[in-house]
Structure formats: structure tokens, C-alpha cells
Amino acid sequence: MDRALYPEDRRKKIVDIIKGKNGNMPVKELAGYIKISQSALYKDLSILENQRIIKKTYGRLEFLTSEERHHNFYLNLQKNAAKKKMIARKAVTLVNDNETLFIDGSTTTFYFCEELKKQNLQNITIITNSIFVPREMIMQGNINIICVGGMVNKFIGTSDGEHWELLVKNNFYANKFFFSCYSMSTDVGVLDPVQTDASMKAVFAAKSQKKICLVDSSKFKLYSTHNWISLEKIDIIISDSGIDPEVSDGLKAKGMELIIAS
């Protein structure tokens, strides 16, 4: 029985089975090969998905190539994944029908987009400089996607440039901007390490009605280079229960609307 295998060995067997099916197969078919309970199987699949080894979509499993899994973006997806997903689930409750959303290229907003697919929302338009979000959302009939062009930053998976910033400034507007960051300071606001990406985010912020920052509690312990938006210009911060009480109190003292995802 497969339940007698060590969990790591069982998950390796699952991956081998999916790869043997040309990297794509239904979950129901996999259940015929792995003799464990449905709850145990779904736990294994969830772990493999968090590790970005497989992708589960509409009852099917897809093996992600090693090149994808070793990209910096997918490695960052694994960091604090549970917290990021909780934050994403809370964030999608702020989206309404017929809205236009700016989405940055962060891993937390990628999880936000995964959650957005599960919602029964109508006529949503996403404008993004991420090269990963359009691929995630391309099959969603209720979601329109506008990709901001420019020079692709292969390290973080975004596109940017002065010409494209002007395009956004002169042509686009959004109801809400959902974004994350490398770090958040209670003194100066949001900080990111890549100047060109930070510059594009600043344009998104300037052209959106509401700015909503999705920031897991670990980001308050980090520091970075480029401050592109101050705290007072952010409308809502969504974090997790791991946030330090002093940080939480400090944000509230400055009049910030802080939502804790749980």
C-alpha cells in the first residue's frame, strides 16, 4: 500500500506518474495509481503545488519543468506561501464586478490572481507588468488582460521602461492597485530593490483610485533601497497574524487601515 511509503517517497512517485503521462493528467486518474485516502492525496498534491513542482487546474495536474521551478520567481513563491495565500484570499473579497485592477509582478499578487480565478466576478480587467500573471489568467473568460510592454527583467519577471510608464500615465486608469513589496517600513513606507520595477509601480499607484498593499509579516523585518510610495498614500494594508504587535500598533497610530488575514 502506498500509505506505507514515506511521504517524500510517495510524493516522488506521484511526480514520476505525472511525468510518465507527458506531464499532464486528471487528478481522478492519479487516484487509481496511489492507494491512499483522498485527503492524504490532496495534502500531497498541495505540498507539491506549493513547491511549484506541479500545478493543479480544473481537476488536472501539470508537471512544471525544472527551468520554471528554478526561476527566482517560483523560488520566491515558496517563501511564506501559506501566509501569502491567506492574504490573497482576503484581498479578493475587495474586488467587485466591472472593475479594472493594476497588478504588480510580486509573488503575493500571483496568489491573489489564483484566488481571483475562483471568484464568480464579471467583467474584470487586469493591467499588469508581470510576465507570469497573463499566463495564469489566459483561460479566464470573465477576465480581460492588458500587458504593459517594455524591457523584460528576467530576474524578477516584470517588464518596464520610461516609454511604457508614459503609456500607462496617458492611457490607463484602475479602480484598485493590488501590490506587494520586498519590505515595508513603518517610517517611510514601501521599499523595493529594483529601481525600474519600483518606478512602474509608482505609476500604477498614481493612476489608481485605491492602493492595496498585500504584505506578509516577514516583510516588516527587511529593508531595501527604493521607496516609491509612502504609508499615507496607501489605502489598505493586508497582512497576517504573525505581524509584530508594535508594528501593528504603529500602523494604526498613523491612521492606516490594517486588515489581518486569518
ABEGO torsion letter per residue (X at the ends): XAAABBAAAAAAAAAAAAAAAGGBBBAAAAAAABBBBAAAAAAAAAAAAAAGABBBBGGBBBBBBAAAAABAAAAAAABGAAAAAAAAAAAAAABBBGBBBBBBABAAAAAAAAAAAABBBBGBBBBBABAAAAAAAAABAABBBBBBBEBBBAAAGBBBEAAAAAAAAAABBBABBBBBBABBBAAAEBBBABAAAAAAAAAAAAABABBBBBBBAAAAABBBABBABBAAABABBBBBAABBAAAAAAAAAAGBBBBBBX
